[in-house]
Amino acid sequence: MPRFSANLGFLFTEAPEIDRVAAAAEAGFKAVEMHWPYHVPAADMRRALTRSQVTMLGLNTPVGNAATGDFGLGALPGRESEFQQAVDQAVTYGHAIGATAVHCMSGIVATDSLSAAERTFVDNLKLAADKAAQAGMTVLLEPINHRDKPGYFLHRIEQAASIIDQVGRQNVKIMFDCYHTQIMQGDLTRRLKDYLDLIGHVQIAAVPSRAEPDEGEIDYRTIGRFLDSLGYGGWIGAEYKPRGRTEDGLGWLASWTQDLPSSARGAVA
């Protein structure tokens, strides 16, 4: 039975970030996730989550210097200290607000630096995973497609699995974003099955539009039923860019709920 979380980096953006928690709760979500909420004081975010009785699943490490093109630091040789500072910030903030995971972003790497980048990422993740473990948190690795983010180092599920094997920490998992994976590789159900034990979180959005998951080339009802058949017990993150006002586009969630037995409807979101 699917459980959906709302990604507040994309959803309910009509409201200030702190108010999106309540908006998600009012829409029926029992969990949320965020990208970079660091400008909101942790104590304020924690109160908002507690008041709305919503679980915070995860957040991203800071990207670095976005003005110069940074989109993560984990696989960038020579910037290890900056990455560990980003991890420290994410873990400290995440622990303070009760988050369960931190997505460690690898960054954009030149094609002639891939071997060095992989070694750097593996070494960085060993330290990051140990820091996250002390806070009771999981480290998530998300392959991101090269159409949206050319040159992003981590871009395939198999690559993520190999890196996890090299890191050798039990609290490092894959964030399986169906949108990114469909664009880069396809064959979603086979990869979900093959890497189920390594998957810590799933995200969804329409392909190619990245809008609500009720259009495009992926049948998410089939994906949801398949995850159920595999026994996946985690959350499915709604990380899409709404076609309009977020609340007006939640018909996909209501429709999914209506298809469930009445005894299960309260547990969908």
VOPAGU-2260 file (C-alpha; in pm, 1 decimal, decimal comma):
REM VOPAGU-2260
SITE   aa  ch    i         X         Y         Z
SITE  MET   A    0       0,0       0,0       0,0
SITE  PRO   A    1     173,8     320,2    -111,8
SITE  ARG   A    2     255,8     600,0     128,9
SITE  PHE   A    3     317,1     937,6     -34,4
SITE  SER   A    4     529,6    1224,2      89,2
SITE  ALA   A    5     521,1    1579,0     -46,2
SITE  ASN   A    6     842,9    1738,1    -168,4
SITE  LEU   A    7     811,1    2094,4     -46,8
SITE  GLY   A    8    1078,3    2221,4    -281,9
SITE  PHE   A    9     829,3    2177,2    -567,2
SITE  LEU   A   10     485,9    2149,4    -403,8
SITE  PHE   A   11     286,1    2419,5    -226,9
SITE  THR   A   12     534,8    2685,5    -337,6
SITE  GLU   A   13     255,0    2941,5    -335,1
SITE  ALA   A   14     324,1    2958,8      40,7
SITE  PRO   A   15     643,3    3044,7     232,7
SITE  GLU   A   16     851,6    2734,3     303,8
SITE  ILE   A   17     758,9    2714,1     671,8
SITE  ASP   A   18     386,0    2724,3     584,1
SITE  ARG   A   19     412,1    2447,3     325,6
SITE  VAL   A   20     423,5    2188,0     603,8
SITE  ALA   A   21      71,7    2275,1     715,5
SITE  ALA   A   22     -46,5    2294,7     354,0
SITE  ALA   A   23      84,3    1942,9     289,6
SITE  ALA   A   24     -84,6    1813,4     603,3
SITE  GLU   A   25    -414,2    1973,6     503,9
SITE  ALA   A   26    -388,1    1800,3     165,8
SITE  GLY   A   27    -354,0    1464,0     338,7
SITE  PHE   A   28      21,7    1404,2     336,4
SITE  LYS   A   29     166,5    1247,8     651,4
SITE  ALA   A   30     529,4    1306,4     548,2
SITE  VAL   A   31     729,3    1571,9     366,4
SITE  GLU   A   32    1077,8    1614,9     224,2
SITE  MET   A   33    1270,6    1928,4     133,0
SITE  HIS   A   34    1568,2    2033,7     -77,4
SITE  TRP   A   35    1752,1    2312,1     106,7
SITE  PRO   A   36    1547,7    2450,7     398,3
SITE  TYR   A   37    1848,2    2589,2     585,3
SITE  HIS   A   38    1737,0    2953,5     590,1
SITE  VAL   A   39    1442,1    2848,9     809,1
SITE  PRO   A   40    1556,3    2818,7    1172,5
SITE  ALA   A   41    1557,5    2451,9    1274,6
SITE  ALA   A   42    1350,7    2519,5    1586,1
SITE  ASP   A   43    1080,1    2686,2    1377,3
SITE  MET   A   44    1074,9    2399,1    1129,3
SITE  ARG   A   45    1054,0    2143,7    1408,8
SITE  ARG   A   46     758,0    2325,8    1562,5
SITE  ALA   A   47     579,9    2337,4    1227,5
SITE  LEU   A   48     628,4    1964,7    1178,2
SITE  THR   A   49     512,7    1883,7    1530,0
SITE  ARG   A   50     209,7    2112,9    1503,3
SITE  SER   A   51     101,2    1947,3    1176,7
SITE  GLN   A   52     194,4    1595,9    1292,6
SITE  VAL   A   53     401,0    1544,1     978,6
SITE  THR   A   54     721,1    1339,3     947,4
SITE  MET   A   55    1025,1    1498,0     781,9
SITE  LEU   A   56    1190,4    1236,2     562,2
SITE  GLY   A   57    1496,2    1407,6     422,4
SITE  LEU   A   58    1686,6    1704,0     283,8
SITE  ASN   A   59    1978,8    1764,4      48,5
SITE  THR   A   60    2334,4    1864,0     123,6
SITE  PRO   A   61    2404,2    2224,0      17,2
SITE  VAL   A   62    2510,5    2245,0    -347,4
SITE  GLY   A   63    2820,8    2458,3    -298,0
SITE  ASN   A   64    2852,2    2779,7    -498,7
SITE  ALA   A   65    2549,3    2777,8    -728,0
SITE  ALA   A   66    2663,2    3102,9    -888,3
SITE  THR   A   67    2964,5    2924,5   -1038,6
SITE  GLY   A   68    2766,1    2617,7   -1143,8
SITE  ASP   A   69    2803,0    2390,1    -842,4
SITE  PHE   A   70    2531,0    2130,9    -797,2
SITE  GLY   A   71    2677,8    1925,4    -515,1
SITE  LEU   A   72    3033,2    1865,3    -397,7
SITE  GLY   A   73    3064,4    1498,2    -306,7
SITE  ALA   A   74    3257,4    1380,5    -614,0
SITE  LEU   A   75    3470,2    1690,6    -669,1
SITE  PRO   A   76    3841,9    1624,5    -603,4
SITE  GLY   A   77    4004,3    1900,1    -402,0
SITE  ARG   A   78    3680,9    2010,2    -237,5
SITE  GLU   A   79    3652,0    1738,4      23,3
SITE  SER   A   80    3658,2    1983,3     312,5
SITE  GLU   A   81    3371,3    2183,9     164,1
SITE  PHE   A   82    3167,7    1868,6     116,0
SITE  GLN   A   83    3218,9    1756,4     474,3
SITE  GLN   A   84    3110,2    2101,4     590,6
SITE  ALA   A   85    2796,5    2058,9     379,2
SITE  VAL   A   86    2736,9    1717,1     535,5
SITE  ASP   A   87    2784,4    1859,4     884,3
SITE  GLN   A   88    2528,9    2130,6     810,6
SITE  ALA   A   89    2277,5    1884,9     665,7
SITE  VAL   A   90    2313,3    1628,0     943,3
SITE  THR   A   91    2301,3    1888,3    1220,6
SITE  TYR   A   92    1995,4    2059,9    1075,1
SITE  GLY   A   93    1830,0    1732,1     980,6
SITE  HIS   A   94    1877,5    1583,1    1324,9
SITE  ALA   A   95    1737,8    1898,1    1485,6
SITE  ILE   A   96    1414,8    1877,8    1284,3
SITE  GLY   A   97    1380,2    1499,1    1308,5
SITE  ALA   A   98    1470,2    1415,0     949,0
SITE  THR   A   99    1550,5    1052,7     876,2
SITE  ALA   A  100    1780,6    1090,8     575,0
SITE  VAL   A  101    2022,3    1321,2     396,7
SITE  HIS   A  102    2072,2    1316,5      20,3
SITE  CYS   A  103    2444,7    1360,1     -47,9
SITE  MET   A  104    2480,8    1532,8    -384,3
SITE  SER   A  105    2773,6    1425,4    -602,3
SITE  GLY   A  106    2807,7    1731,8    -825,0
SITE  ILE   A  107    2898,5    1799,7   -1186,8
SITE  VAL   A  108    3222,1    1640,3   -1309,4
SITE  ALA   A  109    3416,5    1664,7   -1636,5
SITE  THR   A  110    3428,9    1344,0   -1839,2
SITE  ASP   A  111    3808,9    1324,1   -1808,1
SITE  SER   A  112    3787,8    1322,5   -1427,3
SITE  LEU   A  113    3540,8    1038,9   -1368,8
SITE  SER   A  114    3783,5     792,1   -1207,2
SITE  ALA   A  115    3914,8    1048,5    -962,1
SITE  ALA   A  116    3560,5    1164,8    -896,6
SITE  GLU   A  117    3447,1     814,8    -805,4
SITE  ARG   A  118    3734,4     765,9    -561,3
SITE  THR   A  119    3660,9    1103,4    -406,0
SITE  PHE   A  120    3289,5    1030,1    -374,4
SITE  VAL   A  121    3347,7     691,4    -212,7
SITE  ASP   A  122    3593,0     835,1      41,6
SITE  ASN   A  123    3365,0    1128,4     115,2
SITE  LEU   A  124    3063,3     903,4     163,4
SITE  LYS   A  125    3239,2     685,1     417,7
SITE  LEU   A  126    3279,9     987,3     642,5
SITE  ALA   A  127    2932,6    1118,0     562,6
SITE  ALA   A  128    2769,0     784,8     640,1
SITE  ASP   A  129    2944,7     763,6     975,4
SITE  LYS   A  130    2830,4    1113,9    1066,3
SITE  ALA   A  131    2473,8    1036,1     957,8
SITE  ALA   A  132    2473,4     710,1    1153,9
SITE  GLN   A  133    2561,2     896,2    1473,0
SITE  ALA   A  134    2246,8    1103,9    1418,6
SITE  GLY   A  135    2034,5     798,5    1333,6
SITE  MET   A  136    2005,7     904,7     969,9
SITE  THR   A  137    2038,0     734,9     632,2
SITE  VAL   A  138    2250,8     866,9     345,5
SITE  LEU   A  139    2067,7     868,6      12,3
SITE  LEU   A  140    2231,5     871,7    -332,3
SITE  GLU   A  141    2018,0     991,6    -621,7
SITE  PRO   A  142    2112,6     935,3    -986,2
SITE  ILE   A  143    2010,0    1249,5   -1177,9
SITE  ASN   A  144    1953,2    1258,3   -1552,8
SITE  HIS   A  145    2188,1    1435,6   -1793,1
SITE  ARG   A  146    1911,8    1611,9   -1981,6
SITE  ASP   A  147    1817,4    1823,6   -1682,2
SITE  LYS   A  148    2165,8    1839,2   -1530,5
SITE  PRO   A  149    2439,2    1773,5   -1789,2
SITE  GLY   A  150    2757,3    1630,3   -1643,0
SITE  TYR   A  151    2608,0    1524,0   -1310,4
SITE  PHE   A  152    2840,7    1253,7   -1183,2
SITE  LEU   A  153    2586,3    1009,5   -1040,4
SITE  HIS   A  154    2339,7     930,8   -1318,6
SITE  ARG   A  155    2272,7     553,7   -1327,6
SITE  ILE   A  156    2120,9     312,0   -1076,3
SITE  GLU   A  157    2396,7      54,1   -1130,6
SITE  GLN   A  158    2658,4     320,8   -1068,2
SITE  ALA   A  159    2492,7     408,0    -736,4
SITE  ALA   A  160    2482,0      41,6    -637,2
SITE  SER   A  161    2852,6       2,6    -713,8
SITE  ILE   A  162    2941,2     306,9    -505,6
SITE  ILE   A  163    2732,6     180,6    -214,6
SITE  ASP   A  164    2921,0    -149,7    -231,1
SITE  GLN   A  165    3254,1      34,6    -221,0
SITE  VAL   A  166    3146,4     257,4      69,0
SITE  GLY   A  167    3050,7     -46,2     274,2
SITE  ARG   A  168    2810,5     123,8     514,4
SITE  GLN   A  169    2466,8     -17,3     594,0
SITE  ASN   A  170    2301,8     324,9     613,4
SITE  VAL   A  171    2376,5     424,6     252,0
SITE  LYS   A  172    2084,4     368,6      14,8
SITE  ILE   A  173    1956,7     463,4    -330,7
SITE  MET   A  174    1698,0     734,1    -380,4
SITE  PHE   A  175    1524,9     582,5    -682,4
SITE  ASP   A  176    1374,4     874,7    -870,8
SITE  CYS   A  177    1156,7     720,8   -1141,8
SITE  TYR   A  178    1161,9    1042,7   -1344,5
SITE  HIS   A  179    1541,8    1058,6   -1367,3
SITE  THR   A  180    1581,4     685,4   -1418,3
SITE  GLN   A  181    1323,3     664,7   -1694,1
SITE  ILE   A  182    1500,8     941,3   -1886,5
SITE  MET   A  183    1848,2     790,8   -1846,0
SITE  GLN   A  184    1776,6     417,7   -1854,0
SITE  GLY   A  185    1411,0     309,2   -1852,9
SITE  ASP   A  186    1323,0     -48,6   -1755,4
SITE  LEU   A  187    1194,0      74,6   -1420,4
SITE  THR   A  188    1028,1    -238,2   -1285,4
SITE  ARG   A  189    1333,9    -455,7   -1347,2
SITE  ARG   A  190    1561,4    -208,7   -1173,5
SITE  LEU   A  191    1321,6    -165,0    -882,8
SITE  LYS   A  192    1320,2    -541,6    -836,3
SITE  ASP   A  193    1693,9    -592,7    -884,7
SITE  TYR   A  194    1793,6    -317,2    -642,2
SITE  LEU   A  195    1505,6    -332,2    -394,7
SITE  ASP   A  196    1733,1    -411,0    -100,5
SITE  LEU   A  197    1936,1     -96,5    -170,2
SITE  ILE   A  198    1642,6     140,7    -220,6
SITE  GLY   A  199    1579,6     378,6      66,8
SITE  HIS   A  200    1330,2     609,4    -101,2
SITE  VAL   A  201    1132,8     636,4    -426,8
SITE  GLN   A  202    1028,7     955,7    -604,8
SITE  ILE   A  203     782,9    1013,7    -888,9
SITE  ALA   A  204     697,9    1271,2   -1155,4
SITE  ALA   A  205     560,2    1257,4   -1507,1
SITE  VAL   A  206     800,3    1197,3   -1795,5
SITE  PRO   A  207     888,5    1404,3   -1988,1
SITE  SER   A  208     706,2    1702,7   -1835,0
SITE  ARG   A  209     797,1    1645,8   -1466,9
SITE  ALA   A  210     441,3    1750,4   -1385,6
SITE  GLU   A  211     179,1    1557,5   -1185,6
SITE  PRO   A  212     222,7    1178,0   -1212,9
SITE  ASP   A  213    -102,1    1135,3   -1406,4
SITE  GLU   A  214      35,9    1202,2   -1755,6
SITE  GLY   A  215     327,4    1100,5   -1972,9
SITE  GLU   A  216     498,2     773,1   -2045,9
SITE  ILE   A  217     504,8     613,1   -1698,1
SITE  ASP   A  218     197,0     438,4   -1560,8
SITE  TYR   A  219     249,1     505,8   -1192,3
SITE  ARG   A  220     -42,9     289,7   -1087,8
SITE  THR   A  221     150,6      -2,7   -1231,5
SITE  ILE   A  222     465,8     112,8   -1052,0
SITE  GLY   A  223     276,4     142,5    -723,5
SITE  ARG   A  224     122,8    -203,2    -754,9
SITE  PHE   A  225     461,6    -346,7    -848,9
SITE  LEU   A  226     627,4    -192,2    -543,7
SITE  ASP   A  227     351,2    -339,6    -329,9
SITE  SER   A  228     411,8    -682,0    -482,9
SITE  LEU   A  229     781,3    -651,6    -398,1
SITE  GLY   A  230     700,8    -567,2     -38,7
SITE  TYR   A  231     846,4    -216,9     -54,7
SITE  GLY   A  232     761,1     -52,7     275,1
SITE  GLY   A  233     910,4     291,8     224,2
SITE  TRP   A  234     762,5     619,9     110,4
SITE  ILE   A  235     700,7     744,6    -241,8
SITE  GLY   A  236     798,6    1108,6    -275,9
SITE  ALA   A  237     581,9    1335,3    -491,2
SITE  GLU   A  238     863,7    1542,2    -640,1
SITE  TYR   A  239     702,0    1702,2    -939,6
SITE  LYS   A  240     644,5    2052,7   -1073,8
SITE  PRO   A  241     269,8    2122,0   -1062,2
SITE  ARG   A  242      96,2    2241,6   -1376,7
SITE  GLY   A  243     -70,7    2511,6   -1167,3
SITE  ARG   A  244    -172,1    2553,5    -805,2
SITE  THR   A  245     -58,8    2243,4    -612,0
SITE  GLU   A  246    -396,3    2173,2    -452,8
SITE  ASP   A  247    -568,4    2185,3    -790,4
SITE  GLY   A  248    -347,2    1908,2    -924,8
SITE  LEU   A  249    -390,3    1648,4    -650,2
SITE  GLY   A  250    -657,1    1453,9    -835,1
SITE  TRP   A  251    -402,9    1178,1    -898,1
SITE  LEU   A  252    -371,8    1124,6    -521,9
SITE  ALA   A  253    -746,9    1126,4    -463,4
SITE  SER   A  254    -798,2     885,5    -752,4
SITE  TRP   A  255    -534,1     648,9    -617,1
SITE  THR   A  256    -700,3     658,1    -275,7
SITE  GLN   A  257   -1042,5     578,5    -421,8
SITE  ASP   A  258    -905,9     263,5    -580,1
SITE  LEU   A  259    -800,5     124,6    -240,6
SITE  PRO   A  260   -1023,9     -67,7      -1,0
SITE  SER   A  261   -1200,0     171,4     234,8
SITE  SER   A  262   -1007,5      30,6     531,8
SITE  ALA   A  263    -677,1     137,7     373,2
SITE  ARG   A  264    -761,9     486,1     247,8
SITE  GLY   A  265    -645,5     672,1     554,8
SITE  ALA   A  266    -293,8     532,8     519,5
SITE  VAL   A  267    -217,6     636,4     163,7
SITE  ALA   A  268     -52,6     971,7     220,5
